[in-house]
């Protein structure tokens, strides 16, 4: 007749799996958040670096049409702002390019929480 009791080796494996899942889940979530934030920051900084001072604002506006999150995209005559979303809905990484007379005068990156 078979017993319903688990052997000590099986209990050890179950306990190991339980603790692995319990501790692994928060570590995986933290790694995911770091990855998403780093990706959004890198994209915003790359957009700012793409257009140095003296670049044509028309070129910036053309590139801005397909960049960033469409809800956080502002294209005006003297200012173009693009935001990339980190961890939704609060974390935004933005690149703002200001200009005069059709030329970029300043590109700045900011992290908005």
Secondary structure, 3 states (H helix, E strand, C coil): CCCCCCCHHHHHHHHHHHHHHHHHHHHHHHHHHHHHHHHHHHHHHHHHHHCCCCCEHHHHHHHHCCCCCHHHEEECCCEEEEEEECCCCCCEEEEEEEEECCEEEEEEEEEEC
